[in-house]
Amino acid sequence: MIKKDLFAEPGLKQITVWGRGVYENKEARDVVVSLTEAAALEGKYVQAWENYVDLPDRIYVPVRAYGKISSNPIESKYVYENEAPDIVVLTEETLVKGVDILAGIKPNATLIINSKRAPEYLFKFIKSNTENLAKIVTIDANNLSTSVITLSGAEGATDASGIGKGIGAPLAAAIVKATGIVSFNNLLDIIVNKSAARKAYDQAIIANVHDLIKTYA
Amino acid sequence: MAIAYEKIPFAGTVKSPQKENEGMITGNWRTRRPILDAEKCMECQLCWISCPDSCVNLMTETSPITFNLKYCKGCGLCAEMCPVGAISLVPELDFEE
């Protein structure tokens, strides 16, 4: 009996972005595209794609966009859903309620939420799979930029609207601040809305989940 | 929907007396929750006829109108249609439940 996980990929980081259909479909995709493009500049192996099962043309439906960043060639490149994400991003705060956003997260996972509410308030709504969650990051991206509402680029079509023009840019900057998954300068080379990203890099609030549990216990 | 193939009704439709479809629960699509001000409500039932998901229940015991929040998507059509402004949309995270 082999105890070692034969399919483990130590260098692989999985990013899952949850958004709302139509309104944030492009923004959810922009977060992973900007991060993976920035990682590609650093010579990493990357993948970015959208969930094939979700319905991005239905207003407010939860939709997912995925990214993989690895220092080694990605062996699981044909696995079309992120089963064990390291980073979970919500482009809209209400997704903490009623959606199992943290399913399968790896230890020391980070959750980034686009919200002006406090991390401890949002954490109360998450009912399951919080054991492996290490950090909650909040950033009021709606205040820094406006969401680009378009289906251009959805489901594999050409995206004519530019990467990181709306709330995707500040969210990606908050991810970089909290996790350091790519260098911030490389991210700025990719995204369009650079001023919002710089502000988000300063304003993102990082809360330690361990401390939040202590204050509520 | 994990239903045996033989038990699926013709054309995948839901039988007519049934009001809910467990295979398509849309409550988690909602970002804003409709709240009724019962004093303003004049029971014209415009919200009931305009709700695309049939989530408005009429003439319940406690209130002229209640909302089926298990399926309400928070589209806001009821608040838009209400002629007296009795329905307001409140951000979903303002509610603990």
Chai-1 contact restraints between the chains, C-beta under 6 A:
chainA,res_idxA,chainB,res_idxB,connection_type,confidence,min_distance_angstrom,max_distance_angstrom,comment,restraint_id
A,Y60,B,W29,contact,1.0,0.0,6.0,A-B,restraint_1
A,Y60,B,K73,contact,1.0,0.0,6.0,A-B,restraint_2
A,V61,B,W29,contact,1.0,0.0,6.0,A-B,restraint_3
A,E93,B,L93,contact,1.0,0.0,6.0,A-B,restraint_4
A,T94,B,T31,contact,1.0,0.0,6.0,A-B,restraint_5
A,T94,B,E92,contact,1.0,0.0,6.0,A-B,restraint_6
A,T94,B,L93,contact,1.0,0.0,6.0,A-B,restraint_7
A,G98,B,N28,contact,1.0,0.0,6.0,A-B,restraint_8
A,V99,B,N28,contact,1.0,0.0,6.0,A-B,restraint_9
